[in-house]
């Protein structure tokens, strides 16, 4: 097993401590955390043994967030930052679209060992949502003079130009509000999930409620959404979406809408997985196979599992008349990637595998949230693992 260093620098420190999504594009890794509203671009050194901070990308420059961050006039730092809880990213190479998704989850307060019992009971009683979590969208990348794909000039800057010419938009997003989105509305009316989404009594993500934690692009413009929760009697679910672009002159980003491709007029198709009772933490293609990072729906300390869905590419891009399917380990279409690797946890509550991406055709990189002191070096360097693939 190899190790690689991701060097975030002071600017990307928050993301380094809450790593939740990674995607490899050309000479760069784009990294997101489950806190804040930014991405970081890390650029490879010549040997490819480390990736170093190169660029901070404020997502508020590209999307219409229900509660955008504000800048403090005295120091220029962001205030009132309501996190997106960005949990999944993938790159549609054919159309040059970098897709991103927020968790769409409710959250429960966390008990802390330094607090008194009454204080912890109060924290555990509180359930709320962050207004920017109900997010799904993309940015279209441009090729620079070195033939590398990069974010174009900020659309926010383009907005300020005094011109009557139509403004070219490079981003699009699903309509969302501070409490929901078109996707969550659809999940709420699904008989499989409705009881987890009650408006006044929804189930928090870490309590096996709705929690999106993976994204992968698929044929015919489809987008796959991996659900950490709910896990239904041991069965995990991927939702297949068919987003359609709607030009929207009055908004910062164009709009996406979901088309009806599922049973009973639902705007998604289900795919069901026997992941040994685990939920989905991330998704990643390896040729025609889909790699699934699996983990517990709660905050359990447990080893990450990576499953390979063989020839998964054939299952996507179909219409509502096509049957949905269950994918079983027993039928050998879903296999566990072994490679004789061993997960070592150095400290309780640390090193939870949250993100996977191909480093190259033969190696898979695994990133961890809440890195241990053995994995984290000051000021903001994270050591990630690279596993050989079969």
C-alpha positions in Angstrom: 0.0 0.0 0.0 1.4 3.4 -1.0 0.9 6.8 0.7 0.5 10.2 -1.0 0.5 13.6 0.6 -2.2 16.2 0.0 -0.9 19.6 1.1 -3.8 22.0 1.6 -1.9 24.9 3.1 -3.5 27.4 5.6 -6.3 28.4 3.1 -7.5 24.8 2.7 -7.1 23.7 6.3 -10.8 23.3 7.0 -11.2 21.0 4.0 -8.2 19.0 5.0 -9.8 18.2 8.4 -13.2 17.2 6.9 -12.4 15.6 3.6 -15.5 14.2 2.0 -15.1 14.2 -1.8 -12.2 13.9 -4.3 -11.9 13.9 -8.1 -8.8 13.6 -10.3 -8.8 15.8 -13.4 -5.5 16.1 -15.4 -2.7 17.3 -13.2 -5.0 18.2 -10.3 -7.2 16.8 -7.5 -10.3 18.8 -6.6 -11.1 18.3 -2.9 -14.2 19.2 -0.9 -15.0 18.9 2.8 -18.3 18.5 4.6 -18.0 21.9 6.1 -17.8 25.3 4.4 -18.8 26.3 0.8 -15.5 26.0 -1.1 -13.4 23.6 -3.1 -9.6 23.4 -3.2 -7.6 22.5 -6.3 -4.3 20.6 -5.5 -1.7 20.3 -8.2 0.6 17.3 -8.6 4.4 17.5 -8.3 6.5 15.9 -11.1 6.8 12.6 -9.3 3.1 12.4 -8.5 3.9 11.6 -4.8 2.2 14.7 -3.5 -0.5 17.2 -4.5 0.0 20.8 -3.3 -2.6 23.6 -2.7 -3.0 25.7 -5.8 -6.4 27.4 -5.8 -9.4 28.1 -3.6 -12.8 27.9 -5.4 -15.7 29.6 -3.7 -18.8 27.8 -4.8 -20.9 30.9 -4.0 -19.3 32.4 -7.2 -21.0 29.8 -9.3 -24.3 28.8 -7.6 -27.4 30.4 -6.0 -27.1 29.3 -2.4 -30.1 29.8 -0.1 -27.7 31.5 2.5 -24.6 32.8 0.7 -21.6 33.6 2.9 -20.9 37.3 3.6 -17.5 39.0 3.7 -16.4 40.9 6.8 -15.6 44.4 5.6 -12.8 44.8 8.2 -10.8 41.6 7.5 -12.3 40.2 4.3 -13.0 36.8 5.9 -16.3 35.0 5.3 -18.9 35.2 8.0 -22.3 33.5 8.4 -21.0 30.4 6.5 -23.8 27.8 6.2 -22.1 24.7 5.0 -23.1 22.8 1.8 -22.0 19.5 3.4 -20.7 18.6 0.0 -20.4 14.8 -0.1 -19.9 13.6 -3.6 -18.1 14.7 -6.8 -17.5 13.3 -10.3 -16.3 14.5 -13.6 -18.3 14.0 -16.8 -15.3 14.0 -19.2 -17.3 13.9 -22.4 -19.1 17.1 -21.5 -16.4 18.6 -19.2 -18.9 18.9 -16.3 -17.8 18.7 -12.7 -20.8 17.5 -10.7 -21.3 18.0 -7.0 -23.9 17.1 -4.4 -24.7 18.0 -0.8 -25.9 15.6 1.8 -29.6 16.6 1.8 -29.6 15.5 5.4 -30.9 16.6 8.8 -28.3 16.7 11.6 -28.5 15.9 15.3 -26.3 17.6 17.9 -23.3 15.6 19.0 -22.6 14.6 22.6 -19.1 15.6 23.8 -17.1 14.1 26.6 -16.2 17.4 28.2 -19.9 18.4 28.7 -22.2 17.6 31.6 -25.1 15.1 31.1 -27.8 17.7 30.9 -25.8 19.6 28.3 -25.3 16.5 26.2 -29.0 15.5 26.5 -29.9 19.0 25.2 -27.5 18.6 22.3 -28.8 15.2 21.3 -32.4 16.5 21.4 -31.8 19.2 18.9 -32.3 18.3 15.2 -32.0 20.8 12.5 -30.7 21.4 8.9 -28.2 23.6 7.2 -29.9 25.6 4.5 -27.3 25.0 1.8 -27.2 21.2 2.1 -30.0 20.6 -0.5 -27.7 21.1 -3.4 -26.9 19.4 -6.7 -25.2 21.1 -9.6 -22.2 21.3 -11.9 -19.6 23.6 -13.3 -18.4 23.3 -16.9 -14.6 23.4 -17.0 -12.5 25.0 -19.7 -9.2 23.9 -21.3 -6.3 26.3 -20.7 -3.3 27.0 -22.8 -1.5 24.0 -21.3 -4.4 21.8 -22.3 -5.4 21.3 -18.6 -9.0 21.6 -17.6 -9.7 24.4 -15.2 -12.5 26.5 -13.7 -13.3 29.4 -16.1 -13.3 33.0 -14.9 -15.7 33.5 -12.0 -19.3 34.1 -13.1 -19.7 36.6 -10.3 -17.1 38.8 -12.1 -19.0 38.3 -15.3 -22.2 39.4 -13.7 -20.7 42.8 -12.9 -19.8 43.6 -16.5 -21.8 46.5 -18.0 -23.0 44.9 -21.1 -26.3 44.0 -22.9 -24.8 40.9 -24.4 -26.1 37.5 -23.2 -23.9 36.1 -20.4 -22.5 32.6 -21.0 -23.2 30.5 -18.0 -20.8 27.7 -17.0 -22.9 26.3 -14.1 -26.3 24.8 -13.4 -28.1 23.6 -10.4 -31.2 21.9 -9.2 -33.7 24.3 -7.7 -33.3 24.3 -4.0 -34.5 26.2 -0.9 -33.4 26.4 2.7 -35.4 23.3 3.6 -35.6 21.1 0.5 -34.9 20.6 -3.2 -36.6 18.9 -6.1 -34.7 15.8 -5.3 -35.6 15.7 -1.7 -39.2 16.5 -2.5 -39.2 13.4 -4.8 -37.5 11.2 -2.1 -40.2 12.4 0.3 -43.1 11.0 -1.9 -41.3 7.7 -2.5 -43.0 4.9 -0.4 -39.6 3.5 0.4 -38.3 6.7 2.0 -41.3 8.8 2.9 -41.3 7.9 6.6 -37.7 9.2 6.9 -38.6 12.6 5.5 -41.5 13.9 7.6 -41.5 17.7 7.5 -41.7 18.2 11.3 -40.2 14.9 12.4 -37.5 13.8 9.8 -34.8 11.3 10.7 -31.3 12.8 10.9 -28.7 11.4 8.5 -26.5 9.7 11.1 -29.6 8.0 12.6 -30.2 6.1 9.3 -32.1 9.0 7.8 -31.7 10.5 4.3 -28.0 11.1 3.7 -26.4 11.4 0.3 -22.7 10.6 0.2 -21.7 9.6 -3.2 -22.0 10.7 -6.9 -20.9 9.2 -10.2 -21.7 10.2 -13.8 -23.3 7.6 -16.0 -24.2 7.2 -19.8 -26.7 9.5 -21.5 -26.1 12.3 -19.1 -27.4 10.3 -16.1 -26.1 11.1 -12.5 -25.9 8.4 -9.8 -26.5 9.4 -6.2 -25.2 7.0 -3.5 -27.2 7.0 -0.3 -25.5 6.4 3.0 -28.9 6.2 4.5 -31.5 5.0 4.8 -30.3 1.4 4.6 -33.5 -0.6 4.3 -33.2 -3.9 6.2 -29.6 -4.2 5.1 -30.1 -3.0 1.6 -28.4 0.2 0.3 -29.7 2.3 -2.6 -28.3 4.2 -5.5 -30.6 6.7 -7.3 -30.2 7.2 -11.0 -31.2 10.7 -12.1 -31.7 12.2 -15.5 -31.2 16.0 -15.1 -32.3 18.3 -17.9 -30.8 21.8 -18.4 -33.2 24.7 -18.3 -31.7 28.1 -19.3 -32.5 30.7 -16.7 -31.6 34.3 -17.6 -32.6 35.7 -14.2 -30.5 33.5 -12.0 -26.8 33.2 -11.3 -26.6 29.6 -12.5 -28.9 27.9 -15.0 -31.4 25.5 -13.7 -31.7 21.7 -13.8 -34.9 19.7 -13.5 -35.4 16.0 -13.1 -37.2 14.0 -15.6 -39.6 11.1 -14.9 -37.7 7.9 -15.5 -38.8 5.8 -12.5 -41.8 3.7 -11.5 -45.1 5.5 -10.8 -43.8 8.7 -12.3 -40.8 9.1 -10.0 -38.0 11.3 -11.1 -35.3 8.6 -10.6 -34.7 4.9 -10.8 -33.6 2.8 -7.8 -30.7 0.3 -7.8 -30.5 -1.9 -4.7 -27.3 -3.3 -3.2 -26.4 -6.1 -0.7 -23.4 -4.3 0.9 -23.4 -6.5 4.0 -25.6 -4.0 5.8 -23.5 -0.9 5.0 -24.5 2.4 3.4 -22.8 4.1 0.5 -20.0 6.5 1.2 -18.7 7.2 -2.3 -18.8 5.9 -5.9 -16.1 5.6 -8.6 -15.8 4.1 -12.0 -13.1 1.6 -13.0 -13.7 0.9 -16.6 -17.2 -0.6 -16.9 -17.3 -1.6 -13.3 -18.6 0.7 -10.5 -16.5 0.8 -7.3 -18.7 1.4 -4.1 -17.1 2.6 -0.9 -19.3 1.3 1.9 -19.5 2.1 5.5 -21.9 2.4 8.5 -24.8 4.8 8.4 -23.8 6.0 11.9 -20.5 7.3 13.1 -19.1 3.8 13.9 -15.4 3.2 13.8 -15.2 0.4 11.3 -13.0 -0.7 8.4 -13.9 0.7 5.0 -15.2 -1.9 2.5 -14.9 -1.4 -1.3 -17.3 -3.4 -3.5 -17.0 -3.9 -7.2 -20.2 -4.0 -9.2 -19.2 -5.9 -12.4 -20.3 -4.5 -15.8 -22.4 -1.9 -14.0 -22.3 0.4 -17.0 -25.0 -1.7 -18.7 -27.6 -1.0 -16.0 -27.9 2.8 -16.7 -29.5 5.1 -19.2 -32.7 3.1 -19.5 -36.3 4.3 -19.5 -39.0 3.8 -16.8 -40.3 0.7 -18.6 -37.1 -1.1 -17.7 -37.1 -3.1 -14.5 -35.2 -1.9 -11.5 -32.8 -4.5 -10.0 -31.2 -5.9 -6.9 -27.5 -6.6 -7.0 -26.4 -9.4 -4.7 -23.1 -10.6 -3.4 -24.3 -14.2 -3.6 -24.7 -14.0 -7.4 -21.1 -12.8 -7.9 -22.0 -9.6 -9.7 -21.0 -7.7 -6.6 -17.6 -8.6 -5.1 -15.4 -7.3 -2.3 -12.1 -5.9 -3.4 -9.6 -7.6 -1.1 -6.0 -7.0 -2.0 -4.9 -8.2 1.5 -5.1 -4.7 2.9 -5.7 -3.9 6.5 -7.3 -0.8 8.0 -5.5 0.6 11.0 -7.1 3.2 13.2 -4.7 5.1 15.4 -7.2 7.0 17.6 -10.9 6.5 18.4 -13.3 8.4 16.2 -10.7 9.1 13.4 -9.8 8.0 9.9 -13.2 7.4 8.5 -13.0 6.6 4.8 -15.2 9.1 3.0 -13.9 9.4 -0.6 -12.4 7.3 -3.4 -11.0 8.3 -6.8 -8.8 6.7 -9.4 -5.2 7.9 -9.2 -4.6 6.1 -12.5 -6.0 3.0 -14.2 -4.4 0.6 -11.7 -4.6 2.4 -8.4 -7.4 3.7 -6.1 -6.9 6.6 -3.7 -8.9 6.6 -0.4 -9.4 9.8 1.6 -10.4 10.0 5.2 -12.5 12.4 7.3 -11.3 13.4 10.8 -7.7 12.3 10.1 -5.7 11.0 13.1 -2.5 12.6 14.3 -0.6 9.8 12.5 -2.3 10.8 9.2 -2.3 14.6 9.6 0.8 16.8 9.6 0.8 20.6 10.3 0.0 23.0 8.9 -2.5 21.1 6.8 -1.1 18.0 5.1 -3.2 14.8 4.9 -1.6 11.4 4.2 -4.0 9.3 2.1 -3.8 5.6 1.0 -3.4 4.2 -2.5 -4.5 0.7 -3.2 -3.7 -1.5 -6.3 -6.9 -2.6 -8.1 -7.5 -6.0 -9.5 
